[in-house]
């Protein structure tokens, strides 16, 4: 019988939290302003994507929604009506495909090809009454788990600059988190065993997602994974998307989010926050190099949109030391 993880106390890890006790949201006017500027940028580019591309994508719209929900939970001002409009549109499976494909789209096949999209939307959007899409997504994800415990990475993700095994393992970890939050019955143990096949990870995202899963299961693994992630922190306080490379907002966002929610050393979190605050452009954007090998030295719109959203999520989910 599949080993479900209904009893694991994961929900608190997946909802952005406040760490201040003095009534302030961030304890820093600079951080509040950075989040607001980042949100404005992400909203502009995200809505442009929706208008031009007409599809959700595995990264663009879910990360836009996640950043706004994280900021909203932390007390920042967001347009709730606009946010709910995006969420309603993004959770319609027909919008997972390009406009010319919508008429002939098969819902089951479309969902099977959008594992990452569904997982990210489940994680990004808080549970609310009457959201029938959640059960459809959960049921589809449970069905799509492979016999080895994994879920396959979809969309553009298999084209990233890391081994296929690590990409698949990272998708598997995000999906494990999403299903755990929903209290779904699935084979969590085999999913984690599959993820642990990665012995020498090269991406910050893998270590961050593995840390989030470990926080729910084994305190000794939490300490070890925190140490592994902190060992990769650059002198400027950030992380690259790939370990050992120069810092960017995408890698730093993933790392700060996981370390803050697993209660890592506060001084190291402050250094990561300072990196983000010192590298944001006046437009609200954080410039990020592409995660694809064909564009590895180029700052691209897609990577920057993604990184900016994750910088906002991370800043919204942590607070500076008193």
Buried (B, 14 or more C-beta within 10 A) or exposed (E): EBEBBEEBEBEEBBBBBBBBEEEBBBBBEBBBBBBBBBBEBBBBBBBEBBEEEBBBBBBBBBBBBBBBBBBBBBBBEBEEEEBEEBBEBBBEBBBBBEEEEBEEBEEEEBBBBBBBBBBBBBBBBBEEEEBEBBEBBBEBBBEBBBEEBBBBBBBBBEEBBBBEBBBBBBBBBBBBBBBBBBBBBBBBBBBBBBBEBBEEBBBBBBBBBBBBBBBBBEEEBBEEBBEBBBEBBBEBBBBBBBBEBEBBBBBBBBBBBBBBBBEBEBEBBBBBBBBBBEBBEEBBBBBBBBBBEEBEEEBBBBBBBBBBBBBBBBBBBBBBEE
